Amino acid sequence: MEFKKDLSKLSYEELEKEADLVLTELNKSDISLDMSTKVYEYGKKIAKAMDSTLKQLQKEVTDTVE
């Protein structure tokens, strides 16, 4: 699995695809503990990036409405 360096440049949809890849990787029965830990940490970074993206979009929508 390839870990992208700068998640902040990805769109929300691209982050969703990365999250799906993480889940697929973690569901493999032959994944090592070391790799599963790395994939899990990457998944946490993706979740944080997704949250940040949603907050930014919410702010943009709120600013537009007001």
Long-range contacts (C-beta under 8 A, 24 or more apart in sequence): 1-25, 1-35, 1-39, 1-42, 3-38, 3-42, 7-45, 7-46, 7-49, 8-49, 8-52, 10-49, 11-53, 12-50, 12-53, 12-54, 12-57, 15-46, 15-49, 15-50, 15-53, 16-50, 18-46, 19-43, 19-46, 19-47, 19-50, 22-46
